[in-house]
Amino acid sequence: MNSELTELINIKRNDATKEDDAALIEELKNARLILPIEITSDIELDNAEEGDIIELDEGFRFKPIKIVDDNGRVFIPLYSDDSQVHGHTSAINIYAKDLARMIDDNPENIFGVVLNPFSKFNVELPMDTFLKIFEDEN
């Protein structure tokens, strides 16, 4: 899904050049990522199968799953592709810029976002840094 972004994430931070970091930010600007969610709509999904069409009377409501690091900081996890997602979870594909817009409209006590949090190499971005990436696009 995001092969260039995944390659840039997998560069050891100590080995990454300024050009690598700039390329990572540029890829992130247009990236379509996987966001694990908790569905808050009142819909029955227990018997749903892939390909089923589900009609919603009152819209689709969800909230992002959050993870907490060893220091108690809260992050929104994002994944560059299916191979990075661990465990069974509900998820949506979302453009990073749309997530930034949602967060900016509904700020919470979230430290930041983390790309591919359970991989050998991941990228943590404090929330203010993540939102600044998209300032010109909002």
HUCORWO-V780690 format. One record per helix or strand of 3 or more residues. SS is the DSSP state (H for helix, E for strand). FROM is the first residue (numbers start at 1). LEN is the number of residues. If there is no record, write none. Layout:
# HUCORWO-V780690
{{SS & FROM & LEN} {SS & FROM & LEN}}
This chain:
# HUCORWO-V780690
{{H & 3 & 7} {H & 18 & 13} {E & 32 & 8} {E & 62 & 3} {E & 66 & 3} {E & 74 & 6} {H & 82 & 3} {E & 90 & 6} {H & 96 & 10} {E & 112 & 4} {E & 123 & 4} {H & 127 & 7} {H & 135 & 3}}
